[in-house]
Amino acid sequence: MKEIRSRIEMAKKVFMEKKKLFTGKMDLELKKRIMKCLVWSVALYAAETWTLTQTERRRLESFEMWMLQSRDSMPACPGVRPL
């Protein structure tokens, strides 16, 4: 779905604009709360109207993993290398 792709791109843009905030020495719980407010609100805007296919669900999960890896500056799954 085109809307999901565009929402993920907008959320990535917000994340990259605030990357210093997410990768700084702030408390992890506070980072999670700020990320939920700033990034996920953009990514999931109007999500209640979406009909997700398996591919779109995987795309959202991949976006979440990308954010976690970027925030923590380390692989989300130890021992698994990105392609």
Secondary structure, 3 states (H helix, E strand, C coil): CHHHHHHHHHHHHHHHHCHHHHHCCCCHHHHHHHHHHHHHHHHCCCHHHCCCCHHHHHHHHHHHHHHHHHHHCCCCCCCCCCC
